[in-house]
Amino acid sequence: MRTRLGSLELRSPLIAASGTVGSVWEWASVADVSAYGAAVAKSVSAEPWSGQPAPRLAPTGVGMLNSIGIQNPGIHAWAQKMKGHRAAIDVPIWGSAVGGSVGEFAEVAKGLEGAGVPAIEVNLSCPNLENGEMFSFDPALSAGVVREVISSVTVPVGAKLSPNTPDLVEVAKGCMDAGAEFLTLTNSALGFGLSIESRRPLLSAGAGGYSGPGLKPISLRCVFEVARALPGTPIVGCGGVASGRDVVEYLMAGASAVALGTIHLAEPKAGVRIMRELQRELTRLGVGSVRELIGSVEPW
Ligand SMILES: Cc1cc2nc3c(=O)[nH]c(=O)nc-3n(C[C@H](O)[C@H](O)[C@H](O)COP(=O)(O)O)c2cc1C
């Protein structure tokens, strides 16, 4: 079950996706974290963010919408709490940095490293304060964030991109050339829902992030496209994973590890079941290791 993402060795290809397992310690008290190679904490900014008012979570039949607005206590308070919890949790807790400017990302990353995280994911699916556009829409801006964060910390840094990124391969290349050790593909997709009774959007913010099973073909396409264009890129596949079979699909498409997100909201212990299913799939397919599956999709 072991796998690698750049210099990071993982005991399992399963990763808990940022924002779906709180700051990890709350979730670790109910889940069996031994099934995971890492768990990514909720994204943190430099100062506290209060997030969007309710309603900010809504089911959509298939999957869900959210507009949490990255509510978080700010890096200072977060780091204090993390220091008290980290040692007791049997899974590497990676930090996730978010910010409105390149400088804010770097400041948060320093705070995350100070709290002892062994790796940092930069969440580029958030708006740049200068022009309001997502960092991950712009190759130069994304590369700039990755470069600045890497020069501020010593731990490995990965970049998490949006499935709405217009030129995904260019942005992926920019991040890798800037020194990212891995890419997480993808964050939630932009989505919208409304109630025909109240005639209001499901979320107070209007549009939000769409996640869950309906996202899988979209994120899988992102993984496949980047793996094909930039062979050897360490990729964390993320979007709609709910079974061991889904994990195999992401590995075959080119991911080296696979993150579970929305499934945790319905099934906090999903990792144990999915690991069991993954082991069964490997046996059924006659495959000895996860590594053999990575990028093994064949052309027609
Ligand atoms: C309620 C909720 C909160 C999230 N918060 C974050 C976050 O803080 N940072 C981040 O990088 N991704 C965040 N995400 C995105 C997930 O990590 C994941 O990329 C996305 O939901 C797609 O995977 P899934 O379909 O398995 O949920 C959040 C997702 C949900 C559902």
The ligand as an ORCA input file, in Angstrom:
! r2SCAN-3c Opt
* xyz 0 1
  C     -17.309     21.358      3.643
  C     -16.057     21.407      2.811
  C     -15.007     22.250      3.204
  C     -13.828     22.294      2.448
  N     -12.795     23.107      2.856
  C     -11.622     23.096      2.168
  C     -10.504     23.843      2.634
  O     -10.543     24.511      3.666
  N      -9.363     23.795      1.900
  C      -9.239     23.040      0.754
  O      -8.163     23.027      0.131
  N     -10.288     22.304      0.310
  C     -11.462     22.319      0.981
  N     -12.512     21.547      0.539
  C     -12.372     20.769     -0.707
  C     -12.030     19.305     -0.448
  O     -10.788     19.181      0.218
  C     -11.977     18.505     -1.766
  O     -10.929     19.023     -2.560
  C     -13.273     18.600     -2.563
  O     -14.384     18.559     -1.710
  C     -13.375     17.482     -3.616
  O     -13.310     16.204     -3.044
  P     -14.633     15.361     -2.613
  O     -15.538     15.325     -3.814
  O     -14.121     14.026     -2.207
  O     -15.240     16.103     -1.497
  C     -13.705     21.497      1.274
  C     -14.774     20.649      0.897
  C     -15.922     20.600      1.647
  C     -17.034     19.672      1.208
*
